[in-house]
Amino acid sequence: MSGCPEIVLDGLTPEKYAALLEAAQKQGIALSGDAGTTEYSGMQFQWSYDAASGTLRMQCTEKPFMIPCHMIEQKIRQLVG
């Protein structure tokens, strides 16, 4: 297993971040709070959100080798909208 580069998303208001958390939870992804780690479909993620700057940093730290990082990044960006 291996990980992917960190994804940095700017311009996320607290309201948009709250909507992201809700959307993630509806898809079975356990995200809550402003930072943490979670596991989803055999992959491990870590994230941190800074409300003052509106910046979300997310990284897939472990994934199966057959899943490319660009696909994971695409899904994260779709979730953020």
C-alpha positions as CSV (number, residue, x, y, z in Angstrom):
1,M,0.0,0.0,0.0
2,S,1.1,3.6,-0.6
3,G,-0.2,7.1,-0.2
4,C,-0.9,10.1,-2.3
5,P,0.2,13.8,-2.3
6,E,-1.7,16.2,0.0
7,I,-4.6,18.0,-1.6
8,V,-5.0,21.7,-0.6
9,L,-8.4,23.3,-1.1
10,D,-8.8,27.0,-0.5
11,G,-11.9,29.2,-0.2
12,L,-13.9,26.8,1.9
13,T,-16.2,28.8,4.2
14,P,-17.3,27.3,7.4
15,E,-20.8,26.7,5.9
16,K,-19.3,25.0,2.9
17,Y,-17.1,22.9,5.1
18,A,-20.1,21.9,7.2
19,A,-22.0,20.9,4.0
20,L,-18.9,18.8,3.0
21,L,-18.9,17.0,6.3
22,E,-22.6,16.2,5.9
23,A,-22.2,15.0,2.3
24,A,-19.2,12.8,3.3
25,Q,-21.2,11.2,6.2
26,K,-24.1,10.5,3.9
27,Q,-21.6,8.5,1.7
28,G,-20.3,6.6,4.7
29,I,-17.1,8.6,5.2
30,A,-16.6,9.3,8.9
31,L,-15.5,13.0,8.8
32,S,-16.1,15.2,11.8
33,G,-14.4,18.2,13.5
34,D,-11.7,20.3,12.0
35,A,-9.0,17.6,11.8
36,G,-8.6,13.8,12.1
37,T,-8.1,10.5,10.3
38,T,-10.6,8.1,8.9
39,E,-10.8,4.9,6.9
40,Y,-13.0,4.4,3.8
41,S,-13.0,1.4,1.4
42,G,-9.6,0.1,2.5
43,M,-8.0,3.6,2.3
44,Q,-6.8,5.8,5.1
45,F,-7.2,9.6,5.0
46,Q,-6.1,12.5,7.2
47,W,-7.4,16.0,7.0
48,S,-7.3,19.4,8.7
49,Y,-9.5,22.5,8.1
50,D,-8.5,26.0,9.1
51,A,-11.7,28.1,9.2
52,A,-9.8,31.4,9.5
53,S,-8.0,30.9,6.1
54,G,-10.8,28.7,4.6
55,T,-8.2,26.0,3.8
56,L,-8.8,22.2,3.8
57,R,-5.8,19.9,3.6
58,M,-6.6,16.3,2.9
59,Q,-4.3,13.3,2.1
60,C,-4.9,9.7,1.4
61,T,-2.1,8.1,3.4
62,E,-2.8,4.5,2.5
63,K,-4.5,3.0,-0.5
64,P,-4.4,-0.1,-2.6
65,F,-1.8,0.2,-5.4
66,M,-4.4,-0.4,-8.1
67,I,-6.3,2.8,-7.3
68,P,-4.5,5.8,-8.8
69,C,-4.1,9.0,-6.8
70,H,-5.7,11.2,-9.5
71,M,-8.9,9.2,-9.1
72,I,-8.9,9.8,-5.4
73,E,-8.3,13.5,-5.9
74,Q,-11.1,13.7,-8.4
75,K,-13.6,12.1,-6.0
76,I,-12.5,14.5,-3.2
77,R,-12.9,17.5,-5.4
78,Q,-16.3,16.3,-6.6
79,L,-17.4,15.9,-2.9
80,V,-16.2,19.5,-2.1
81,G,-18.1,20.7,-5.2
